[in-house]
Amino acid sequence: MLESYYPIAILIGITFALGVLVTVLGHLFGPRRPTERKGAPYESGMMPYGPGTRQMPIRFYLVAVLFILFDIEVIFLFPWAVVYRDLGVFGVIEMAIFVFILLVGFVYALKKGAFEWE
């Protein structure tokens, strides 16, 4: 039974080995002579006015995380839809519970004002 997982294990091993190889080669052959001029921030060849980074409002990150969260949870609906007939009433009840929990989270985020952009 575990023989069917061998290709996945080989793929993970090759991926890990390739990541280690690229990191080691970059460390061995990469440039290592940092100077103040190389480390200076630039934009279009000119020194920037003020700090090189600007602060982003936390609301941007909150909306992005909520989008990813709800997007991933919607993905769980597709496998359920494929085996819908095989699951019967049990599958419908389980999916109703799942959607209800998802709806409670959505309403909570809505009440907290997470979807309001200023």
C-alpha positions in Angstrom: 0.0 0.0 0.0 2.9 2.4 0.7 4.3 1.8 -2.7 1.9 4.3 -4.2 3.5 7.1 -2.1 7.0 6.4 -3.5 6.7 9.0 -6.3 5.7 11.7 -3.8 8.6 10.8 -1.5 11.0 10.9 -4.4 9.6 14.3 -5.5 10.0 15.7 -2.0 13.5 14.4 -1.7 14.5 15.9 -5.1 12.9 19.2 -4.1 14.7 19.3 -0.8 18.1 18.3 -2.4 17.7 21.0 -5.1 16.9 23.7 -2.5 20.0 22.7 -0.5 22.1 22.6 -3.6 21.0 26.1 -4.8 21.6 27.6 -1.4 25.1 26.1 -1.0 26.1 27.1 -4.6 24.8 30.7 -4.0 26.8 30.8 -0.7 30.0 29.5 -2.3 29.9 31.5 -5.6 27.9 34.5 -4.6 29.5 38.0 -4.0 30.6 38.6 -0.5 32.2 42.1 -0.6 29.5 44.4 0.8 30.3 48.1 0.7 28.5 51.1 2.0 27.7 52.1 -1.6 26.2 48.7 -2.5 24.1 48.7 0.7 22.7 52.2 0.1 19.0 52.4 -1.0 18.3 53.9 -4.3 15.4 54.7 -6.6 16.1 55.7 -10.2 19.7 56.3 -9.3 18.8 59.0 -6.8 19.0 59.0 -3.0 15.4 58.8 -1.6 13.8 61.5 0.5 13.0 60.1 3.9 12.9 56.4 4.8 13.1 53.8 2.1 10.0 52.0 3.3 6.5 53.2 4.1 4.1 51.8 6.6 1.1 50.0 5.2 -2.2 50.1 7.1 -3.0 46.9 9.1 -6.4 46.8 7.4 -4.7 45.8 4.1 -3.2 42.7 5.7 -6.4 41.9 7.5 -8.4 41.9 4.2 -5.7 39.8 2.5 -5.7 37.2 5.3 -9.5 37.1 5.3 -9.5 36.7 1.5 -7.1 33.8 1.7 -9.0 32.2 4.6 -12.4 32.2 2.9 -10.9 31.3 -0.5 -9.2 28.2 1.0 -12.4 27.2 2.8 -14.4 27.4 -0.5 -11.9 25.0 -2.0 -13.1 22.4 0.5 -16.5 22.5 -1.2 -15.2 21.0 -4.5 -14.1 17.5 -3.2 -17.4 17.4 -1.3 -19.3 18.1 -4.5 -17.5 15.3 -6.3 -18.5 12.6 -3.8 -21.8 14.2 -2.9 -24.0 11.2 -4.0 -21.8 8.7 -2.2 -22.0 10.6 1.2 -25.7 10.7 1.4 -27.5 12.5 4.2 -24.4 12.3 6.5 -22.4 14.3 3.9 -25.1 17.0 3.6 -25.3 17.4 7.4 -21.5 17.6 7.7 -21.3 20.2 4.9 -24.1 22.2 6.5 -22.2 22.3 9.8 -19.0 23.4 7.8 -20.9 26.2 6.0 -22.5 27.3 9.2 -19.2 27.7 10.9 -17.9 29.5 7.9 -20.9 31.8 8.0 -20.4 32.5 11.7 -16.8 33.5 11.0 -17.9 35.7 8.1 -20.6 37.5 10.2 -18.0 38.0 13.0 -15.6 39.6 10.6 -18.4 41.7 9.1 -19.5 42.9 12.6 -15.9 43.8 13.6 -15.7 46.0 10.4 -12.9 43.9 8.8 -14.3 44.4 5.3 -14.7 48.2 5.6 -12.0 50.1 3.7 -11.3 53.6 4.8 
